[in-house]
Amino acid sequence: MLARAAECPGVYAKVSGLNTAADAETWTAGDLRPYVEHALEVFGADRLMFGSDWPVAVLAGDYAKVWRETGAVLSGLSDAGRAAVLGGTAALFYGIREAQA
């Protein structure tokens, strides 16, 4: 179903909340990896964005763990790919520009 949605070029996806679907006490990056890798495969980093799912995420770990384990899952991406998923894609999708100093 995710792959079918990805066939539409105007559809983007957010990676969030996966930890709350895993074992609340023991989940790791390894539990998230198959789902994130599939999303990356079908959407690519340029149409995939990280979402903290805060405050719901705290039901199965704190924000620091979500951030750390998501980073571990994304560690195999290029710097550009990680930057896209961790903020660049969202900035483009939502039309957010960095403030100029």
C-alpha positions in Angstrom: 0.0 0.0 0.0 2.8 2.4 0.8 4.5 1.7 -2.6 1.2 2.5 -4.3 1.0 5.8 -2.6 4.6 6.5 -3.5 3.6 6.1 -7.2 1.9 9.5 -7.0 4.7 12.1 -7.3 2.8 14.7 -5.1 2.6 12.3 -2.2 5.1 12.6 0.6 5.5 10.5 3.8 6.4 11.1 7.4 8.4 8.6 9.4 7.0 8.9 12.9 5.3 6.8 15.6 7.0 3.6 14.7 8.3 3.1 18.3 4.8 3.1 19.7 4.0 0.1 17.5 7.0 -1.8 18.8 7.6 -3.2 22.3 7.6 -0.1 24.5 10.4 -1.4 26.8 12.8 -3.0 24.3 12.5 -1.4 20.9 15.7 -0.4 19.0 16.7 0.9 15.6 16.6 -2.6 14.4 12.8 -2.8 15.0 12.3 0.4 13.0 14.8 -0.3 10.2 12.7 -2.6 7.9 9.9 0.0 7.8 12.1 3.0 7.3 14.1 1.2 4.6 10.9 0.3 2.8 9.7 3.9 3.0 13.1 5.1 1.7 13.0 2.6 -1.1 9.6 3.6 -2.4 9.6 7.4 -1.6 13.3 8.3 -1.6 14.8 10.7 0.9 13.4 13.7 -1.1 9.8 12.7 -0.3 10.3 11.3 3.2 10.5 13.3 6.4 11.1 12.6 10.0 8.4 13.3 12.6 9.1 13.0 16.3 5.5 12.1 17.0 5.9 13.9 20.3 4.3 13.7 22.8 2.8 10.4 21.8 6.3 8.9 21.3 6.9 9.2 25.1 4.6 6.3 25.5 7.4 4.1 24.3 10.6 6.0 25.2 11.7 9.6 25.4 12.4 12.0 22.6 16.1 11.5 23.0 15.7 7.7 22.3 13.5 8.4 19.3 16.0 10.8 17.9 19.0 8.5 18.6 17.5 5.3 17.2 16.1 7.1 14.1 19.6 8.5 13.5 20.9 5.0 13.7 18.4 3.8 11.1 19.4 6.6 8.8 23.1 6.2 9.3 23.5 4.4 6.0 22.2 7.3 4.0 24.5 9.9 2.4 24.8 13.2 4.3 22.4 14.8 1.8 19.9 11.9 2.3 20.0 12.3 6.1 19.7 16.1 5.8 16.6 15.6 3.6 14.8 13.2 5.9 15.7 15.1 9.1 14.5 18.5 7.9 15.1 19.3 4.3 12.1 17.5 2.8 9.8 19.0 5.4 11.2 22.5 4.8 10.5 22.1 1.1 7.1 20.5 1.5 5.8 23.1 4.0 7.5 26.0 2.3 9.7 26.9 5.3 12.8 28.9 4.6 15.7 29.4 7.0 15.9 32.8 8.6 18.6 35.0 7.2 21.0 36.4 9.7 
